[in-house]
Amino acid sequence: MEVVVKAQPTSMHGCTVRLPGFTLTSGMHGPRATLPRHHHELPTLCYVMRGGFTEYSRGHAMTCIPNTLKLTPAGDEHWNHFQSVQTHGLLVEIEPSRFDETRSIADLLDDRVHLRGGPAAEVARRLVLELAEGDDAALVAAEGLLLELLASLARTDASLSRGAHPRWLTEAMDIVHERFTGQLSLSELATLVGVHPVTLARWFRRGYGCSVGQRLRRLRIEKAARDLLETDRPLGEIALAAGFSDQSHFCNVFRREMCTSPGRYRATRR
């Protein structure tokens, strides 16, 4: 039998609020605390107010600092190590059955999302302020803000299919174009634009129709092809200048992408 660790934040001043379809828990973690490997029985939203932590999941490390918003699907295993200062956050457990008739949000709850700043994080910040009011009106407002938050995330997701890209995704493509000749991993690129590698990989493919690796490879091939026609440099130099590890790797990729060898490409097009 699998043991499920309920990852409720331990807090000196924590409180739990239940709304239709949502359970909200505010809590604090001490400096350098660790939450062992666990998963949640329901999809969760986590918003970091102060401090921060690193989350480890699926072989990736994800840094969450203030104004970070994280959506984790039910059953997704991870563990957390907190920074050297006290961390204060809000955990929202979401009951998927509330959104059975709302396909865009139901689909969203199966995804892992990690965003730093932006419209959805601003809604989360307003949610925290509203909860601090502590009256009946705050509960009504909080429910509305939670629905607005999920709608914002779902619209960002849907906007990719219409060709509209969030700023961080455009930033990611700009970085790929600037640094394609060097070493650039998916994890490093995700860190630079402030999202989880899984979020970046999924939205990059949906937004641009290819993976980050495929785009890097295509840019390197295009540069190498230009150098083959415009210079007399040897193949080894062209390969390294375009970002390939060696001439053999370059020739194999070039032949696969261009359906001809680099030497033949140069000879027949000059």
ZINOR-V361123 format. One record per residue. RES is the residue in one small letter. PHI is phi in whole degrees, -180 to 180 (999 if undefined). Layout:
BEGIN
{{RES:PHI} {RES:PHI}}
END
This chain:
BEGIN
{{m:999} {e:-83} {v:-93} {v:-101} {v:-88} {k:-77} {a:-88} {q:-85} {p:-62} {t:-80} {s:-146} {m:-73} {h:-126} {g:-73} {c:-148} {t:-121} {v:-124} {r:-110} {l:-126} {p:-55} {g:87} {f:-140} {t:-126} {l:-110} {t:-127} {s:-100} {g:-160} {m:-127} {h:-120} {g:-72} {p:-56} {r:59} {a:-70} {t:-132} {l:-100} {p:-66} {r:-53} {h:-159} {h:-143} {h:-102} {e:-74} {l:-124} {p:-59} {t:-131} {l:-110} {c:-125} {y:-122} {v:-93} {m:-95} {r:-142} {g:76} {g:163} {f:-158} {t:-111} {e:-109} {y:-113} {s:-158} {r:55} {g:82} {h:-115} {a:-110} {m:-125} {t:-93} {c:-118} {i:-116} {p:-52} {n:73} {t:-93} {l:-120} {k:-131} {l:-109} {t:-122} {p:-67} {a:-61} {g:81} {d:-82} {e:-76} {h:-163} {w:-141} {n:-130} {h:-123} {f:-91} {q:-69} {s:-80} {v:-122} {q:-65} {t:-113} {h:-119} {g:-146} {l:-121} {l:-110} {v:-119} {e:-91} {i:-115} {e:-87} {p:-59} {s:-62} {r:-66} {f:-113} {d:-59} {e:-97} {t:-118} {r:-60} {s:-63} {i:-79} {a:-59} {d:-66} {l:-58} {l:-68} {d:-92} {d:-106} {r:-101} {v:-128} {h:-143} {l:-130} {r:-117} {g:77} {g:94} {p:-59} {a:-65} {a:-65} {e:-67} {v:-64} {a:-62} {r:-63} {r:-65} {l:-62} {v:-62} {l:-64} {e:-67} {l:-62} {a:-67} {e:-66} {g:73} {d:-110} {d:-63} {a:-64} {a:-64} {l:-66} {v:-64} {a:-64} {a:-63} {e:-62} {g:-63} {l:-68} {l:-63} {l:-66} {e:-64} {l:-63} {l:-65} {a:-64} {s:-63} {l:-64} {a:-67} {r:-69} {t:-61} {d:-63} {a:-68} {s:-63} {l:-63} {s:-71} {r:-98} {g:89} {a:-92} {h:-112} {p:-64} {r:-57} {w:-65} {l:-73} {t:-63} {e:-59} {a:-61} {m:-65} {d:-61} {i:-65} {v:-58} {h:-70} {e:-78} {r:-121} {f:-66} {t:-83} {g:-107} {q:-87} {l:-143} {s:-93} {l:-61} {s:-64} {e:-66} {l:-63} {a:-62} {t:-63} {l:-64} {v:-101} {g:81} {v:-132} {h:-75} {p:-55} {v:-66} {t:-62} {l:-62} {a:-61} {r:-68} {w:-77} {f:-63} {r:-64} {r:-69} {g:-79} {y:-118} {g:76} {c:-157} {s:-84} {v:-60} {g:-62} {q:-65} {r:-67} {l:-58} {r:-63} {r:-66} {l:-63} {r:-66} {i:-64} {e:-63} {k:-66} {a:-62} {a:-63} {r:-64} {d:-65} {l:-62} {l:-88} {e:-101} {t:-134} {d:-108} {r:-65} {p:-67} {l:-59} {g:-61} {e:-67} {i:-62} {a:-60} {l:-67} {a:-66} {a:-88} {g:105} {f:-84} {s:-71} {d:-164} {q:-65} {s:-63} {h:-62} {f:-59} {c:-64} {n:-64} {v:-68} {f:-61} {r:-63} {r:-68} {e:-81} {m:-107} {c:61} {t:-162} {s:-82} {p:-58} {g:-63} {r:-68} {y:-59} {r:-66} {a:-68} {t:-92} {r:-122} {r:-98}}
END
